[in-house]
Amino acid sequence: MLALAEKEEAIKKIWIGTEHGPEREFIKDAGLDYYGIPEYKLRMYISLRTLTEIPRFFEAYKRAKQILKEHNISFVYTAGGFTGV
């Protein structure tokens, strides 16, 4: 994805990732604006921990939506399993 982002100069590109993820540094080094959102683990089994993660899901959703609206994004490219959901 970085190769695609570097190739097209006329398109404004931003990167939305996790708040503390390893991608933060190399995305910034590539010259892209980086925005971190809260991460959470969606468990496929019943757990009390899942209940504590639900507010983080809504926080991440709200923050991502806010970023997309602020930048008037009309196209989103995702990669990585559940990351793009």
Residue pairs with C-beta under 8 A, 6 or more apart in sequence:
1 77
1 79
2 26
2 27
2 30
2 32
4 77
5 13
5 15
5 30
5 32
6 30
12 71
13 32
13 33
14 32
14 33
14 34
14 35
14 67
14 71
14 73
15 23
15 27
15 32
15 33
15 34
15 35
16 34
16 35
16 36
16 37
16 64
16 67
17 23
17 24
17 27
17 34
17 35
17 36
17 37
18 24
18 36
18 37
18 38
18 39
19 36
19 37
19 38
19 39
20 36
20 39
21 36
21 39
23 34
24 34
24 36
27 34
28 34
35 63
35 67
37 59
37 60
37 63
37 64
37 67
38 56
38 59
38 60
38 63
39 56
39 60
40 53
40 56
40 57
40 60
41 49
41 53
42 50
42 53
42 57
42 82
43 49
43 50
43 53
67 73
68 76
76 84
78 84
